[in-house]
Amino acid sequence: MNIINSLNEFTIYQDRKKPTLFCIKNNYTNNNNSLTLFYSIININIVNSSNIINDNTDYSLIIKASSIKSFAQFKKEQKIKNDMNQLPHIIILMLINSLTKQLHYLLEKESKCFYTFTADNIIVIDDCKFLYLSNEHLKEVKNNNIHIYSPISKTIGYLSPEIQKASSIPIIINYRTIFYSLGLFIISNLCNETEKIEENNNIAHFRISSAENVFPLSLKDNKIYYFLKRCLHHNSNKRYLLYV
């Protein structure tokens, strides 16, 4: 198999003889979160064909698809295709649909949740399905809270205000912190690259007191706008993943 992409924690291979077969392997062995992540992909039926294999050292995920790309590669192609920096609304809807399905599964079936999103950990399947892969960012949810016991970077990724304000370990926060992170990530892909976004290590990171201040005018009063409003509520208990 040929290596076609390397994420922070996973490597993606493509079969030489059957180019529609891809293998996702965890770069670190014996990590239970990897299996959970693979189940989150299989059980939401977001890909047409997938199965988990055990190669005696760790688990891998086999996917049948036309293509698997990094989010950076996908966004670059979209920029050339559409001649604009932001992603089209139809792509944003696909992004919302995929990531919310994965989050719902993890929360409801595995009692786990990510505490942040970074573009570097997103893969794009067939140019229309988006999945998040990170063992590091996946934490157990207990009594509606995520417990973070190790130091985290506050300069990379899309972080909620409560994580940005946390000053000591452990960090104990409501799991809906990830809804805010998703909202920021969506907004960053709806805005022009120069609009109120500061780049840190090639990842857009908002340094603003209220994410609502950067809503693009094109979003006013449409369904994406209200979806983001629900994600970005200042009170974490009042955040929801709901698109109607």
TIKEMI-829659 format. One record per residue (C-alpha): residue number from 1; x, y, z. Coordinates in nm, 4 decimals. Example, Ala and Ser with C-alpha at 12.3 -4.5 7.8 and 13.67 -1.06 7.14 Angstrom:
# residues 2
+---------+----------+----------+----------+
! drenlum !     east !    north !       up !
+---------+----------+----------+----------+
!       1 !   1.2300 !  -0.4500 !   0.7800 !
!       2 !   1.3670 !  -0.1060 !   0.7140 !
+---------+----------+----------+----------+
***
This chain:
# residues 244
+---------+----------+----------+----------+
! drenlum !     east !    north !       up !
+---------+----------+----------+----------+
!       1 !   0.0000 !   0.0000 !   0.0000 !
!       2 !   0.1082 !   0.3571 !  -0.0680 !
!       3 !   0.0964 !   0.6271 !   0.1981 !
!       4 !  -0.1285 !   0.9041 !   0.0666 !
!       5 !  -0.1719 !   1.1107 !   0.3819 !
!       6 !  -0.0382 !   1.1485 !   0.7338 !
!       7 !  -0.2464 !   1.3116 !   1.0025 !
!       8 !  -0.1210 !   1.3957 !   1.3495 !
!       9 !  -0.2106 !   1.0524 !   1.4852 !
!      10 !  -0.3112 !   0.8416 !   1.1848 !
!      11 !  -0.1671 !   0.7378 !   0.8489 !
!      12 !  -0.3816 !   0.6684 !   0.5438 !
!      13 !  -0.2756 !   0.4118 !   0.2842 !
!      14 !  -0.4130 !   0.3333 !  -0.0620 !
!      15 !  -0.4066 !  -0.0158 !  -0.2116 !
!      16 !  -0.1800 !  -0.0307 !  -0.5187 !
!      17 !  -0.3873 !  -0.2927 !  -0.6983 !
!      18 !  -0.7294 !  -0.1744 !  -0.5849 !
!      19 !  -0.7152 !   0.2070 !  -0.5699 !
!      20 !  -1.0656 !   0.2279 !  -0.4222 !
!      21 !  -0.9462 !   0.0551 !  -0.1047 !
!      22 !  -0.7956 !   0.2668 !   0.1727 !
!      23 !  -0.6534 !   0.1728 !   0.5102 !
!      24 !  -0.6453 !   0.4047 !   0.8111 !
!      25 !  -0.3874 !   0.3056 !   1.0709 !
!      26 !  -0.3242 !   0.4521 !   1.4127 !
!      27 !   0.0360 !   0.5737 !   1.4497 !
!      28 !   0.0417 !   0.4666 !   1.8147 !
!      29 !  -0.0370 !   0.1107 !   1.9196 !
!      30 !  -0.2720 !  -0.0029 !   2.1932 !
!      31 !  -0.4879 !   0.3065 !   2.2023 !
!      32 !  -0.8476 !   0.2189 !   2.2869 !
!      33 !  -0.9762 !   0.5441 !   2.1436 !
!      34 !  -0.8801 !   0.4308 !   1.7939 !
!      35 !  -1.1312 !   0.1484 !   1.8032 !
!      36 !  -1.3976 !   0.3865 !   1.9317 !
!      37 !  -1.3247 !   0.6275 !   1.6468 !
!      38 !  -1.3467 !   0.3502 !   1.3897 !
!      39 !  -1.6820 !   0.2395 !   1.5310 !
!      40 !  -1.8021 !   0.5989 !   1.5098 !
!      41 !  -1.7326 !   0.5861 !   1.1359 !
!      42 !  -1.8826 !   0.2430 !   1.0684 !
!      43 !  -2.1970 !   0.2736 !   1.2789 !
!      44 !  -2.3191 !   0.6044 !   1.1394 !
!      45 !  -2.3127 !   0.4574 !   0.7871 !
!      46 !  -2.1357 !   0.7612 !   0.6512 !
!      47 !  -1.9232 !   0.5514 !   0.4150 !
!      48 !  -2.0554 !   0.2889 !   0.1746 !
!      49 !  -1.8239 !   0.0074 !   0.2837 !
!      50 !  -1.5904 !  -0.0226 !   0.5824 !
!      51 !  -1.4618 !  -0.2797 !   0.8268 !
!      52 !  -1.2156 !  -0.3060 !   1.1145 !
!      53 !  -0.9219 !  -0.5432 !   1.1026 !
!      54 !  -0.6868 !  -0.6526 !   1.3789 !
!      55 !  -0.3286 !  -0.6875 !   1.2568 !
!      56 !  -0.2052 !  -0.8241 !   1.5950 !
!      57 !  -0.0447 !  -0.4929 !   1.6951 !
!      58 !  -0.3446 !  -0.2627 !   1.6671 !
!      59 !  -0.6705 !  -0.2054 !   1.4836 !
!      60 !  -0.6986 !  -0.0557 !   1.1359 !
!      61 !  -0.9975 !   0.0618 !   0.9354 !
!      62 !  -1.0508 !  -0.0424 !   0.5736 !
!      63 !  -1.2687 !   0.1906 !   0.3661 !
!      64 !  -1.3917 !   0.1572 !   0.0109 !
!      65 !  -1.4100 !   0.5002 !  -0.1525 !
!      66 !  -1.3253 !   0.6983 !  -0.4626 !
!      67 !  -1.0926 !   0.9279 !  -0.2697 !
!      68 !  -0.9713 !   1.0215 !   0.0774 !
!      69 !  -0.8070 !   1.3598 !   0.1252 !
!      70 !  -0.6843 !   1.5830 !   0.4016 !
!      71 !  -0.9061 !   1.8811 !   0.4742 !
!      72 !  -0.6278 !   2.1162 !   0.3606 !
!      73 !  -0.6016 !   1.9407 !   0.0247 !
!      74 !  -0.9790 !   1.9412 !  -0.0185 !
!      75 !  -1.0094 !   2.3103 !   0.0660 !
!      76 !  -0.7286 !   2.3999 !  -0.1757 !
!      77 !  -0.9096 !   2.2153 !  -0.4548 !
!      78 !  -1.2364 !   2.3881 !  -0.3695 !
!      79 !  -1.0653 !   2.7269 !  -0.3766 !
!      80 !  -0.9366 !   2.6608 !  -0.7288 !
!      81 !  -1.2679 !   2.5142 !  -0.8449 !
!      82 !  -1.4919 !   2.7914 !  -0.7079 !
!      83 !  -1.2448 !   3.0807 !  -0.7228 !
!      84 !  -1.3152 !   3.1865 !  -0.3650 !
!      85 !  -1.1536 !   3.1375 !  -0.0268 !
!      86 !  -1.4603 !   3.0282 !   0.1673 !
!      87 !  -1.6393 !   2.6981 !   0.1156 !
!      88 !  -1.9779 !   2.6974 !  -0.0663 !
!      89 !  -2.2856 !   2.6617 !   0.1539 !
!      90 !  -2.3660 !   2.3167 !   0.0107 !
!      91 !  -2.0254 !   2.1931 !   0.1306 !
!      92 !  -2.0824 !   2.3529 !   0.4713 !
!      93 !  -2.4081 !   2.1603 !   0.5033 !
!      94 !  -2.2254 !   1.8346 !   0.4256 !
!      95 !  -1.9608 !   1.9258 !   0.6819 !
!      96 !  -2.2231 !   1.9939 !   0.9479 !
!      97 !  -2.4111 !   1.6735 !   0.8677 !
!      98 !  -2.1034 !   1.4500 !   0.8863 !
!      99 !  -1.9442 !   1.5910 !   1.2003 !
!     100 !  -2.2705 !   1.6140 !   1.3949 !
!     101 !  -2.3514 !   1.2510 !   1.3108 !
!     102 !  -2.0125 !   1.1432 !   1.4421 !
!     103 !  -2.0518 !   1.3529 !   1.7581 !
!     104 !  -2.4019 !   1.2197 !   1.8276 !
!     105 !  -2.2796 !   0.8607 !   1.7984 !
!     106 !  -1.9831 !   0.9170 !   2.0287 !
!     107 !  -2.1955 !   1.0872 !   2.2915 !
!     108 !  -2.4947 !   0.8540 !   2.2825 !
!     109 !  -2.3249 !   0.5179 !   2.2248 !
!     110 !  -1.9731 !   0.5559 !   2.3640 !
!     111 !  -2.0077 !   0.8286 !   2.6305 !
!     112 !  -1.7113 !   1.0048 !   2.4761 !
!     113 !  -1.6592 !   1.3354 !   2.3024 !
!     114 !  -1.3911 !   1.5540 !   2.1470 !
!     115 !  -1.3030 !   1.8725 !   2.3323 !
!     116 !  -1.1818 !   2.0579 !   2.0214 !
!     117 !  -1.1575 !   2.0439 !   1.6446 !
!     118 !  -0.8514 !   2.1166 !   1.4332 !
!     119 !  -0.8481 !   2.1116 !   1.0541 !
!     120 !  -0.5397 !   1.8884 !   1.0537 !
!     121 !  -0.7373 !   1.5973 !   1.1977 !
!     122 !  -1.0211 !   1.5996 !   0.9441 !
!     123 !  -1.0332 !   1.3640 !   0.6466 !
!     124 !  -1.2615 !   1.4088 !   0.3465 !
!     125 !  -1.4100 !   1.1018 !   0.1792 !
!     126 !  -1.5420 !   1.1246 !  -0.1777 !
!     127 !  -1.5383 !   1.5065 !  -0.1511 !
!     128 !  -1.8608 !   1.5052 !   0.0494 !
!     129 !  -1.8102 !   1.3206 !   0.3800 !
!     130 !  -1.6049 !   1.4593 !   0.6669 !
!     131 !  -1.4652 !   1.2684 !   0.9640 !
!     132 !  -1.2592 !   1.3675 !   1.2659 !
!     133 !  -0.9725 !   1.1445 !   1.3797 !
!     134 !  -0.7951 !   1.2197 !   1.7052 !
!     135 !  -0.7212 !   0.9938 !   1.9991 !
!     136 !  -0.5769 !   1.2867 !   2.1922 !
!     137 !  -0.8885 !   1.5019 !   2.1651 !
!     138 !  -1.1350 !   1.2232 !   2.2481 !
!     139 !  -1.2276 !   1.2161 !   2.6186 !
!     140 !  -1.4757 !   1.0272 !   2.8352 !
!     141 !  -1.7957 !   1.2041 !   2.9326 !
!     142 !  -1.9045 !   1.1595 !   3.2947 !
!     143 !  -2.2064 !   1.3393 !   3.4408 !
!     144 !  -2.2167 !   1.5552 !   3.1273 !
!     145 !  -1.8584 !   1.6712 !   3.1824 !
!     146 !  -1.5300 !   1.6142 !   3.0025 !
!     147 !  -1.2248 !   1.5725 !   3.2274 !
!     148 !  -0.8896 !   1.6813 !   3.0805 !
!     149 !  -0.5937 !   1.5727 !   3.2947 !
!     150 !  -0.2972 !   1.6751 !   3.0797 !
!     151 !  -0.1855 !   2.0173 !   2.9500 !
!     152 !  -0.3357 !   2.1264 !   2.6185 !
!     153 !  -0.2314 !   2.3827 !   2.3607 !
!     154 !  -0.4401 !   2.6984 !   2.3590 !
!     155 !  -0.2909 !   2.8394 !   2.0395 !
!     156 !  -0.3971 !   2.5640 !   1.8007 !
!     157 !  -0.7476 !   2.4638 !   1.7095 !
!     158 !  -1.0940 !   2.5966 !   1.7789 !
!     159 !  -1.1440 !   2.6300 !   2.1527 !
!     160 !  -1.4471 !   2.7342 !   2.3545 !
!     161 !  -1.4240 !   3.0322 !   2.5950 !
!     162 !  -1.4343 !   2.8001 !   2.8971 !
!     163 !  -1.1280 !   2.6082 !   2.7765 !
!     164 !  -0.9463 !   2.9308 !   2.6867 !
!     165 !  -1.0071 !   3.0601 !   3.0393 !
!     166 !  -0.9042 !   2.7403 !   3.2188 !
!     167 !  -0.5844 !   2.8029 !   3.4152 !
!     168 !  -0.5123 !   2.4699 !   3.5824 !
!     169 !  -0.5336 !   2.0921 !   3.5406 !
!     170 !  -0.7663 !   1.9084 !   3.5557 !
!     171 !  -1.0016 !   2.0979 !   3.3276 !
!     172 !  -1.3610 !   1.9906 !   3.3945 !
!     173 !  -1.6087 !   2.1311 !   3.1444 !
!     174 !  -1.9488 !   2.0521 !   2.9991 !
!     175 !  -1.9249 !   1.8272 !   2.6928 !
!     176 !  -2.1078 !   2.0961 !   2.4921 !
!     177 !  -1.7750 !   2.2738 !   2.4723 !
!     178 !  -1.7324 !   2.0817 !   2.1451 !
!     179 !  -2.0448 !   2.2447 !   2.0015 !
!     180 !  -1.8748 !   2.5830 !   2.0334 !
!     181 !  -1.5614 !   2.4449 !   1.8721 !
!     182 !  -1.7654 !   2.3121 !   1.5802 !
!     183 !  -1.9349 !   2.6500 !   1.5412 !
!     184 !  -1.5996 !   2.8286 !   1.5195 !
!     185 !  -1.4717 !   2.5757 !   1.2680 !
!     186 !  -1.7780 !   2.6227 !   1.0477 !
!     187 !  -1.7497 !   3.0019 !   1.0629 !
!     188 !  -1.3821 !   2.9911 !   0.9665 !
!     189 !  -1.4762 !   2.8093 !   0.6475 !
!     190 !  -1.7557 !   3.0518 !   0.5652 !
!     191 !  -1.5389 !   3.3624 !   0.6009 !
!     192 !  -1.2752 !   3.4957 !   0.3658 !
!     193 !  -0.9268 !   3.4055 !   0.4864 !
!     194 !  -0.8570 !   3.7671 !   0.5819 !
!     195 !  -1.1774 !   3.8297 !   0.7782 !
!     196 !  -1.1125 !   3.8515 !   1.1520 !
!     197 !  -0.9140 !   3.5281 !   1.1567 !
!     198 !  -0.5599 !   3.4979 !   1.2837 !
!     199 !  -0.3436 !   3.2117 !   1.1597 !
!     200 !  -0.1423 !   3.0097 !   1.4104 !
!     201 !   0.0607 !   2.7208 !   1.2741 !
!     202 !  -0.1635 !   2.7139 !   0.9656 !
!     203 !  -0.4764 !   2.6643 !   1.1745 !
!     204 !  -0.7335 !   2.9440 !   1.2030 !
!     205 !  -0.7736 !   3.0377 !   1.5684 !
!     206 !  -1.0233 !   3.3021 !   1.6780 !
!     207 !  -0.9122 !   3.5555 !   1.9368 !
!     208 !  -1.2412 !   3.7322 !   1.9916 !
!     209 !  -1.4746 !   3.7725 !   2.2854 !
!     210 !  -1.7864 !   3.6801 !   2.0919 !
!     211 !  -1.7839 !   3.4488 !   1.7911 !
!     212 !  -2.1145 !   3.5974 !   1.6795 !
!     213 !  -1.9276 !   3.9101 !   1.5732 !
!     214 !  -1.7772 !   3.7251 !   1.2779 !
!     215 !  -2.0947 !   3.5847 !   1.1260 !
!     216 !  -2.0709 !   3.6534 !   0.7505 !
!     217 !  -2.3503 !   3.8796 !   0.6248 !
!     218 !  -2.4505 !   3.6107 !   0.3746 !
!     219 !  -2.5642 !   3.3951 !   0.6679 !
!     220 !  -2.8137 !   3.6381 !   0.8124 !
!     221 !  -3.1425 !   3.4704 !   0.8997 !
!     222 !  -3.0789 !   3.1402 !   0.7191 !
!     223 !  -3.0667 !   2.7905 !   0.8700 !
!     224 !  -2.6879 !   2.7790 !   0.9018 !
!     225 !  -2.7009 !   3.1072 !   1.0932 !
!     226 !  -2.9411 !   2.9662 !   1.3532 !
!     227 !  -2.7459 !   2.6408 !   1.3746 !
!     228 !  -2.4358 !   2.8428 !   1.4616 !
!     229 !  -2.6265 !   3.0562 !   1.7113 !
!     230 !  -2.7234 !   2.7394 !   1.8971 !
!     231 !  -2.3643 !   2.6130 !   1.8933 !
!     232 !  -2.2122 !   2.9404 !   2.0077 !
!     233 !  -2.4348 !   3.0284 !   2.3023 !
!     234 !  -2.2237 !   3.1748 !   2.5850 !
!     235 !  -2.3928 !   2.9380 !   2.8316 !
!     236 !  -2.2683 !   2.5863 !   2.7518 !
!     237 !  -2.5863 !   2.4280 !   2.8950 !
!     238 !  -2.7891 !   2.6061 !   2.6288 !
!     239 !  -2.5852 !   2.4918 !   2.3291 !
!     240 !  -2.7405 !   2.2458 !   2.0857 !
!     241 !  -2.6532 !   2.0637 !   1.7668 !
!     242 !  -2.9759 !   2.1247 !   1.5802 !
!     243 !  -3.0258 !   2.2089 !   1.2137 !
!     244 !  -3.3886 !   2.2729 !   1.1169 !
+---------+----------+----------+----------+
***
